[in-house]
Amino acid sequence: KEDGRIYNTGYCGIPQKAGASYVFYMFAKAEEPKELIVSIKEGEKTYSCTEFTVSSSEYTYYSSVLTADEDT
């Protein structure tokens, strides 16, 4: 099993406003199905989260709308 992480500080952080929506998108491919979790966090606090299963060996578009549950 391989685990990995990618971090994007969003220009020194992504301020969250409760109830505000943020669009996430990516192109991804995998030789075998991989579960991905995308979240907006500050320290150990998670403000929003979504999951994807990447299952195509060709680049495929994935998108989701994340909605913050609190202000940062």
Residue pairs with C-beta under 8 A, 6 or more apart in sequence:
13 42
13 72
14 22
14 40
15 72
16 22
16 40
16 42
16 47
16 48
16 68
16 70
16 71
16 72
17 68
17 71
18 68
18 69
18 70
18 71
19 67
19 68
20 67
20 68
21 65
21 66
21 67
22 40
22 48
22 65
22 66
22 67
22 68
23 63
23 64
23 65
23 66
24 38
24 50
24 63
24 64
24 65
24 66
25 61
25 62
25 63
25 64
26 61
26 62
26 63
27 59
27 60
27 61
27 62
28 36
28 52
28 54
28 59
28 60
28 62
29 54
29 56
29 57
29 58
29 59
29 60
30 54
30 55
30 56
30 57
31 57
33 53
33 54
33 55
34 53
34 54
34 55
35 51
35 52
35 53
36 51
36 52
36 53
36 54
37 49
37 50
37 51
38 49
38 50
38 51
38 52
38 64
38 66
39 46
39 47
39 48
39 49
39 50
39 66
40 46
40 47
40 48
40 49
40 66
40 68
41 47
42 72
45 70
47 66
47 68
47 69
47 70
47 72
48 66
48 67
48 68
48 69
49 66
50 64
50 66
52 62
52 64
54 60
54 62
